[in-house]
Amino acid sequence: MKIAVIGQSVFGAEVFRLLRRNGHEIVGVFTIPDANGKQDPLAAAAESEGVKVFKYKRWQIKKQAIPEVLEEYKALGAELNVLPFCSQFIPNEVIYFPSHQTIIYHPSILPRHRGASAINWTLMCGDKKGGFAVFWADDGLDTGPILLQRQTYVDPNETVDSFYNRFCFPEGIKAMGEAVELIATGRAPRIVQPEEGATYDPMIKKDKVQINWDQSAQDIHNFIRGNDKVPGAWTKINGEQITFFGSRMWKRMAPRGTEIAIEGASKPAIVHKNGMILFGNDGNMLNVTNVQHQSGKMVPASKFGKEDASTQKLELTPEEVQMGVTLKSVWKGILNTEIEDSLDFFKAGAGSMDVVRLVEEIKETCDVKVVVEDVYMNTVFEDLVMCVIKRGRGIEDKEPFTFDAVEIEANKMKLSFPHQVFIDNEFMDASDGVTYNTVNPADESVICQVSKATKDDVNRAVEAAKEAFEEGEWGKMNARDRGQLMYRLADLMEEHQEELATIESLDSGAVYTLALKTHVGMSIQTFRYFAGWCDKIQGKTIPINNARPSRNLTFTKREPIGVCGIVVPWNYPLMMLAWKMAACLAAGNTVVLKPAMVTPLTALKFAELTVLAGFPPGVINILPGSGSLVGQALSDHPDVRKLGFTGSTPVGKTIMASCAKSNLKKVSLELGGKSPLVIFSDCDLDKAVRLGCGAVFFNKGENCIAAGRLFVEESIHDEFLRRVLVEVDKMKIGNPLDRSTDHGPQNHRAHMEKLVEYCATGIKEGATLVRGGGQVKRPGLFFEPTVFTDVQDNMMIAKEESFGPVMIITKFIDGDIEGMLRSANDTEFGLASGVFTKDIDKAMRVADNLQAGTVFINTYNKTDVAAPFGGFKQSGFGKDLGEDALNEYLKTKTVTMEYS
């Protein structure tokens, strides 16, 4: 079939090529005149294939066809006119001349949204469906019979560009080819457009798109997105015309930020780190990401009203000056005009495809990577030059990461750390501004004031975590890239290891050398270990009974749970954070963590390092505050899908009940312990004494797996006790920052007072106090290393943990393994245990029968990041560390498919 193509743009060029591939003869191409010496893509495509090209400025004058134009057109003998993306008015003498007349493409589902701005109106009206039509042209405007239509959903955040590029462009080209084939084979319908539902919407121009604030947020959002990029919906702020781009409905809480008055709006806008919040008359919110000043300068909405660092001139190197010359040549090649510093790319005639070309040519000629958004944000030549130079220097247009840091000197170093709640990669005051004092237990001095998180802060943090998981970069990130972030964080923790250990020592009373090796050292190891797991989390293929004659494939996927709440204790503030959070992040979840109220500082310093490592906003959130408020709010929150807790058994029970009542969220609990340590007479006694003391007094006894009760065989009991007392008497009690100190202060005053009460109860019940039992007579919360003997099964100190430096010794008859096991297991706890003997058979027999999640043989406290850790009975359930820990933060999905 002989076809005349009348149209323009890349769309017209692609339709032209498709019709040629389909074997049709293109007798002529009619398009618009060159702009600044640059021809339209349709003209370029036709000329490259030797097809005649006509570039009429107009076809008619005062609705009368120009005779010479009409004559030249008719001489081609076209049997069909195809109008892809035609912007000119074509006279009826041309429309009806061919034997098959004329078909035209229109970007709407006719008869709705007739007119040149159809896609804009589809979006502005909030239509759920959109599409395009190919119709038979008549003497009306978009009113001719329909040949075919295609439709699709309209995303709530769709813009003209995204909808056109996603659907109207690729599917429209195919549809034009299909329409021509229907005509060529005599199968093309002529469906008369109904009057019902018909609309004619005027063409959108800048003076027609001032925002009406007296409507709902949804309607304002639709209006802004319907005019995104061109012409841009605008309002007046301080008398200046400000245009908005990048609108999204904001379903979260109103962010904290700077209020900006808008003329005619019921509420001021809020400039915040992610854009600018606007309000509808219904009180609902939308967020815009970019704004354009009346001058044409585009800036991130988050920078509106602030000093724009991007306008500051740079001192250029000779190479960068040459880069500007090169860029001028690139612009001239695209725009075909002389380039002034003040020239605007789009006002000079550039289109969206020119943006793509510009980005690629900058990469090729300047060896600098920019993105499409950089061009839209820097449309003026001199601005783009500065942008390209900054990208070449590695400078990003990001807000600097700043916060109100506490600065002190300790341990011969200057310390700097945050003291506010950490939400969405920002440190901020608690919503009500309330703070509390965190205290150094070595002298009970106040280290600093810390923000005390509220329920409002919990809601805000969970929102941020949910957004990061469902919509943000983290949820889309490759597992291996996630691992690289965790490795980077571990490197930063190692770089700041001495600072972290010092803060841990000040805030928790941990001996500095122990904090350096264990509190911080094992935290670093944990993050490195789980970073390696990120790209090794995988499912299985499972053989099932086939549905004959078809076959089945069943496989499982291991998926992250979502937003996870983590509540950690005060004995190992950073290490407990790492044990839980590293596995949680490796699995792909996001986190809201509550550190213990009395030891928040290393968690907050850690939060600072996560930003420096590059973790996206919302992935990690830290909320210091009370367990009864913050911990309870996390347990109750419907958007928290998993809660991991380490702490006391009574609190664990409360958490479990709350999690069940709220949304049946997954729970893992690492709770109290009363770990038995059995010492047989055939052991290496020197080792048993040394490690037995470590099992009790390690970290001042504030150790979840501390040996809560030692069972010593009768024949070595007295000698064991004598040697233990020698070791206890050697222990140096003092300043935890002193490298020679063995025993630092207890964590906080309330705990110290419980230890005093605990020992008083032991004496009252009849146990023999051999050493200690009270507070050391010196400033600070120092408790004496304590030893009890003659402890019977029915005593409170035989059943309840002290969580302090208290050794409980029970003598058992030589060889009475069964009796000893009955006593050792006569507790509701089952976290850890230990056995010292040279008899491997005896050791394995006891290990088999001890009711505990961990059994140490001829060692103690030997935890490792690769070994699962967790208890039985009322010591809780679930595992930290090792591959098993990943299971706590993953869910399994089974997929079964059938095939022939």
Steps between C-alpha positions, in 0.01 A plus 500: 500500500621852414519707816568864580636546853411837652641565847813559703723391788665171586154342513437597137843369401437163665159464330663586169762228546238242605284566192806461277591171669142381446546547125299817439613766256550837667444745215583804711565625850355833614639655815579833663776738384846477654544671838826697522631302208415169667254273323232294664580130569228395251668703226839353588362145490334554161805664343723217619283257302464715190134595550378843385465745789281811504533761776202732476472782749122472459248319282226762498434872546172608659379139474561497126749249362808657338464401129867425427527289818182310412616441143842372610336265750243361250769429245637225725188284457474382861234238573511571876615781723660389829532777758726396792548785747378767261488852647398692186147571378443294186227620257207275409616494137799300624310299763248359252718481188641143528274205418538379860495857633697576824574341836646688792645410839359665812625444860167440676218249515256685278255663535644606836762775505486624145758771436874553484564453874319168536759324719520800731125488552501124552733556794345821630158332512643208694385245240572141598536396135672670211624416155477609140280473191562470130202663330382605156556873462201717412421869489471514879767483764558143627138418417534255211413129518731280705709234328660352810581591859740373762481565874693432820495589867618843610742489793405741782836675456511489120621812318453595135855385426475170685160410356604590146830314520354197678195447282397759244834503316589128466146368471390792281763419238385138489136608479563732205659211314207273590246763389663527157494120463127495584438758228719318247309175556155661502432425867516848648189600699346848519349526848307823543603684815218520755391834637472358851820558691639728233714792620700771336779625723686818414869502421716544810711814511700657783242768577233231547680289762506709814415266788163536669564424866131469587483131410613168639864393519426225248364752249800727550733202452320403178522860375875523567587162349274570203716803421837356603795619287277694254357751565530450880233583760584810701407716795614823660744498793615841623372647176714272283361244258620160624442186293473152655622165366524143627178475697407201716225454753649504851343232717742538789493738794568864424879535503692746709638791304472868410156646435452706183186711443326448163255754363148357512593178685325410824824378660864592448721259309772310689849487352670184624789278400295304244327792330212733575169395657185666364153481655159466340183645648426155642813506717670225298852547368706467185873537455687663212867431440602786269403863460578752229550868567356765269850546356490143374744368760397154622596395854415206725191591701695410816729799430224753442562813703851387590835614372567302184858375505466399134506869399839557658767543237791258493860585421557293188813316392618536138358156428161605636504818291556281194212282616275809475616557143427136416153526652427811292585299190268218615212744556558662161491162331164421660334843478668624180530855632759722665533423871497775761556435870140601571344277230227268629515151347126453469412855400749454214282218367641186663273204572513193719705298248752784489543459877594135451744595224653775717557263792670246273719760327612645833603150608688445173671839457559601862526156661251615766185315599191717536136391507190631325387675819823705500399650165147582616641658817760705304333611178716812454839438334721654770312308771547168321871570451538546877297183561720295265818636660372419848406146393849466356639598840271252673283771657132413542224754567411349833417666826803472735452251782506712813366453851533639850800303626614454858873567523703389802853387577565160656756222476749749354280562198235743379161334472212617286166320496126566445246520780165527316259247355602374155218473244525479121874583505445813711578575861220701659352585837223280634159621387428655840856625555546296819851380589656295777850464645722210413744434783859378523481216758866544595423824683126555438570821309271604216655432160235688303129544446333256261172544317227281645299355214119514501228291340484766230870439430435125480226558244725729299790251509280207399361706212853576383602133528190386312559756225864389468395135477206534262588801285860596563837409360562235769208283392621504139869452578690194382597268784869534417477879509328471838796294618744764376322763709531278806870443432548875469322552831722240668806679363376829647433331834856370497630845408313642803563196722687687776241776506214249518674304777556817700138606466392147600726512804369840610134413446486138619800466733665237281873464551657674200722212393200264508285753316768530232529123448149375569236773514629669185730237350234231482249755367731564204546126444124448510433757228774355281371148549142586405612725215636183343162331535308763304535335158484144632142497626319262271213257475468143376343305216270230633379189313123459539247262345446613141154579363521254208519540207633842599798554726563723798787708626494598867757732649534714810611858538645653814366851538547781754219557748482880480527748785665343803507637853806419710531562874844443652631497862759708679772244572651494148335803337677490164559127476135414564405753232739330258391144583143577404523781248768347275291190430190714461665724239668212318156348449385827340280643775487850643539574871372710785726432799454602861825497696484464876403831653810506721749424220393672175822668390681233295175426314471868408867517394434187293206681336735780396730245337211344304443830321871534424496143365223593257198319643185646341260700716258300713693173495634545854325704768613532865262611778641538852232507766308293749408140434150547634434764234729441200531123537128467559419719200719281277327187633159652433572658162308333213771578242779332699510141373773358724629586845833380637559550871784432742425565865321363802248216489211701654538773237534236229165353601337843479649558156385162374143564617495844339638368172230232493222748569614767255559321169642159593848623411791261503701507824843383611592525868838465670411521868630422846742225593623294793773317320649198684875442484603149605858441622603138541794386709685366193516845334802718437448692823715800410298548182171436677579766761613754245211449261253446783584847634461638147167323468370696800691828512542572126360847422427554874264201490265698272502217256194308384687170490689557824537181705212554738580198713816290526468130584836382638573138578550450875858370489635821340250748644724648769806527278292652221357758743847582637637567154195702399544727800863555408389610152224722640741672734727581206224678307560872463186708541509850357467743212390298196715719274814392690667224297589307818143489634336156520164594648303812412180649644157344470289649229258720696384573854177300493695191402757560772225517760350172374839329539521616861150365563582175316801431725306589815239243401770236450635558851150496644426165335808342656759506225857572611635835379873446453595823321339832414128550511486879498586823326865603497563797724602747233319737262318328217287189462768242582388168649734255667569172321294263713520127580228286669536136603267247660224598260201264500248437220212668682677833549406803292863558400508142366209571264517869403786668315683787662625649173797619699838383635359237733636143498256240632672170592319174574688187610386164358602143595776353288353297216139609562448621146125432503448695821707789369303506171169510689620806691656665194180458298273598789451849359269665250803637316705326233732744330851359546701247700850361536694187593863459606635143487770305321259208448345552155228240563398677819512836329272386216260326737460819704479716185221277367299540818548866586189694395669800346541654155880513532737255671866586547743213564833588661446865405248775568377824341635370169236657275571555133312686227457176304355296789123526572415646838169474687325323784234249602204521736449845652833614367305558180509376143659595172867536418754777469821447298579237243287402202212419735466870589396577142193280546374741765478776239383306195175346381469209260280519193414186304437532125352216295457523124359257248630449148459258213 
